[in-house]
Amino acid sequence: MGDPFILFAGIVATVLFLVGYGLTIKEMRELEDERVTDSFPEESNAEIKK
């Protein structure tokens, strides 16, 4: 394996990591937004008491 192949593999791995990290952060923000509201989706009738 030559240096260009290793460099290309590193770039691909970095891009995949950043995409996965971004999706994870997006998902965490959506979960935080859901906790701020006073009720859950309709399949649950629980309410958050502050």
N, C-alpha and C positions, 0 to 999 in steps of 0.2 A: 504494500500500500504506500502510495506516495503522499507527499505533503499536501498537494491540492485536494486529494480525497479526504484527508483528515480535516482540513480547513472547511471543506464543504459540509462534512458531517457535523462539525461543531456549530456552524452557522444554522443548519437545519434544526439541531437540538435546541439551540438558543431560541429560535423563533417559536418552536413548539412549546417550550417552557413559558415564554412570555404570553402566548395566547392562552395557555391553560391557567396561568396566574391571573390574567385579566378576567377570564370567565369566573374564576373563583371569587375574586374581589366583587364582581358584579352580583354574584349570587349572595354573598354575605350582606351586601348593601340592601338587596331586596328583602332578606330575612329581617334586617334591622328595621326597615320601613314597616314590615308586617307587625313587628312587636310594638311599634309606636301607636298603632291604631287600637281602638277599644274593643274590637271584636275580631274573631277569626273567620275564615271562610264558612260557608253555610253548612258544611258537614259537621261542624262543631258548634255547640251553643254556649261554649265557655266564654267568659269575658275577663279581661285583665282588671284586677283591682289595684289601684295605686295608693 
